[in-house]
């Protein structure tokens, strides 16, 4: 049951839901989990030593966890012994930037290189802040040391190359290494030198067989002496075989102020090998021959292929051999790895290389691979004649292909000239090498129809064949056609490899005829036609076809074909009576617009339309679809409210409303049930009308109209115009189940709701009310003008004639006099309010108001009287009585919410909640002592007895200053000293005093005497602060033995002294207080 009544604002009770203007929401997940990152100094670089000539030093900062967004880190530098601003280094305070995704950045420091002799100097860099969502980590400080530089004794350095390489001599070879002293020349200097090696950091012994004596020594420069010195090395002749050796000639200071040049202060000497001490590496003879390996199956996954290598002539030392796989073919996915290394250990002569051939599903022809030894580490050499080997992998995974055919790839194609073809799509799986011929067979309705071949080109994964279709062939959507692959062969190529083959289980397929290639079967889209516009009687019959190939002309006529008119009915008149439609190629359907009569039905009409013929052009054939050529229009009818029953007005005393229900267009069905119900508007169900929840109305066959009776309640209560609704909810045929689910009656939703109006009745000359029901007003005004309250007297339910009534003010005096009954006497009053008095708080004036004919409202005013007496909230009532001229006083509330009386509340006035301040207390009582029980002081706030009408909140705080809030002075912090530094107190209605407590915290910190102020800084509405009692001064006494407890230290209380000792030292200590000079006297006994 649905109620589609359109209300005053265009809304229906059962209106279908729709999306509003705001139908989406955007949810933002805020940045979280340190998305901006944690910035700190790289822990590996918390202490750095650099030479003075380094130039620019980059200090690495890292960004951990998150790298989202643009963030910065701020830093400062602090000189320790180094001098900033261009003397020793340049680094102004600054900012380091991290861009989105960046996790490392640098602070760049310029180190100044000068000629001044300087010791090691230091400075620090510290991270101070991070911005834009980043935070600082734990490693925030780095110390940089600039090493000692520009010694006064000068710099010692080599003049020749710092890395010398010489062949291994066959006679003793003398090498001359030259040094110089440069820079400063002050003082005597002696430098030692020694040789490290071979191939190690050990000191070279004089008994070695590579370099003769001397293998160490020293040289000397006198004060002021410059010039060169020479170290002479004797390289001894080689033996039978020798490996390559490297030696280090290293300088060190013996004495003096000179320094060794850190760049050219040592020399590396390399003596090349002699002979082949580390061997000559090659493949073994057994690994050099060409072998064949079959690609492993998917179950085996991989095949290990082993190649053996040996080294000849020498076996000294570990050697690492690098190898590489190569091929002219694509090697992707063929091997687990295509390069690697293998070790031959010291004294060993052989090793093996393992290559893993992988299984795959990639079709491949015969492939040849080369494994090559490309280099050796460790002093050995490659045998260039035996450093590569070949192997062969035969063709695999059907390189010429597996041929299949699938139903989803087969279709019928229509060209622009409407010629048609069977399109056969052949798929080639596996390899696509070489040209392949595929033979196929077309079959229609299970019978052989056509043999053909198609060429699949080298590299192609599919091929397409086309077979033309004659115009005489009728291809329906259910046409049975199939294709089968019968043979496949190479056009030419290597016959030793397994030939191409058919894919088992995928060698046949059905050919589906798409709608655009199928011949037409024409019918009505629906066999039951709906009237779209009931008022106009228009409906639409859609003529459609299965198969949209070619041009088709369809002829149609109104009425039934001969002999098909339903028994007991006659064909209804339809306009137009006949016609035709043209469907172009590809066009699925076309509508036909029909018009049927909307009035003067007799109940025997039945409206129908049928297809009479179909024609097609020369290139196609078309047929009528059996069983789908006759369509009926609303055979079971459309039900609606008759025009005179859609908007009905009735007097209350009429007692009954009769509504007429119409049935249009179709009259079949022995019994048709129509259900209906009523819904309330302003009229009240079962008070103003008979409420119906679900009631039925039965139509018989051929019946065109019926009635619904609704009963109206008649009373003597004056009422305005009231509305309710009758809704037609559903309609169905009883005892009949049509085969076509569309064959059923319908409601015309446009005229399924009747609006029923009960005209205003039991009319009087009006019902009077007063309002608004509650008004708050003030007694005090900012100027001398009195406060005035305006009230409205309203008239409803009748506006004829002249009427009048009295307006009565009711206050405290009438209450005291016990005046007559009033309409509000049973209402509970607020005990915190007082009655306002007539003539004292408001002007008491007897008013009589008159409303003229058709006048609906009149205003009256009441003046509020102002005085200088403090008063709380007061109230009085205003009501109407004694109506004349046929008027009545409202009972309860009217349509505007007005009543027979209203209430006026006069808000408190003249500082009704008091002039608030501290009660006077002797200063001696305002003391806090944390070392005693006197840690609290209670302060009393007072207000006047005649100004305590309402609750008032008082706000206080402590301070050292009367003009500003100051909480810290001379080392005293009130936040740390007091349990509370601010708060509120509540003085309840009727009370003149309330208290606050100030309490000091106990501690063990010695403190001198001090004081502070407690201030009332804010009070609630209706109160003010007494400026002369706004502050109280509180004293805090000296605490915790300010000048300390003095005593002997533990070790000096019972000292033990040797008998021959001449004196003893005793230690005196004091606890806590150290902020004053204290003199201690002592004596012996």
ABEGO torsion letter per residue (X at the ends): XBBABBBAAGBBAABBBBBBABABBBBBBBBBGGAAEBBBBBAAAABBBBBAAAEBBBBBBBBBGBABEBBBBBBBBBBAABBBGGAABBBBBBBBBBBBGBABBBBBBBBBBBABBBBBBBBBBBBABBBGGBBBBABABBBBBBBBBGBAAEBBBBABBABBBBBBBABBBBBBBBBBBBEBABEBBBBBBBBBOBGBABBBBAABAABBOBABEBBBBBBGBBEBBBBBBBBBBBBABBBBBBBBBBBBBABEABBBBAAAABBBBBBBBBEBAAEBBBBBAAAABBBBBBBBBAAAGBBBBBBBBBBBGBABEBBBBBBBBBBABBABGABABABEBBBBBBGBABBBBBBBBBBBABBBBBBBBBBBBABBBGGBBBBAAAABBBBBBBBBGGAAEBBBBBAAABBBBBBAAGBBBBBBBBBBBEBABEBBBBBBBBBBGGBBABBBBBBBBBGBABBBBBBBBBAABBBBAABBBBBBBABBBBABEBAABBBBBBBBGAABBBBBBBAAABBBBBBBABABBBBABAAAGBBBBBBBBBEABEBBBBBBBBEBBBGABBBGBBBBBBOBABEBBBBBBGBABBBBBBBBBABGBAGABBBBBBBABBBBBAABBBBBBBGAABBBBGAAEBBBBBAAAABBBBBAAAGBBBBBBBBBGBABEABBBBBBBBBBBABBBGAABBBBABBBBBBBBGBABBBBBBBBBBBABBBBBBBBBBBBABBBBBGBBBABAABBBBBBAAAABBBBBBBBBGBBAEBBBBOBABBBBBABBABABBBBBBBBBBBBGEABEBBBBBBBBBBAAAAAAGBBBBAAAABBBBAABBBBBBGAABBBBBBBBBBBBGBABBBBBBBBBBBABBBBBBBBBBBBBGBBGGBBBBBEBBAAGBBABBBBBBBBBGGAAEBBBBBBBBAAABBBBAABABABBBBBBBBBAABAABBBBBBBBBBABAABBBABBGGBBAAAABABABEBBBBBBGBABBBBBBBBBBBABBBBBBBBBBBBABBBBGBBBBAAAABBBBBBBBBGGAAEBBBBBAAAABBBBBAABABBBBBBBBBGBAABBBBBBBBBX
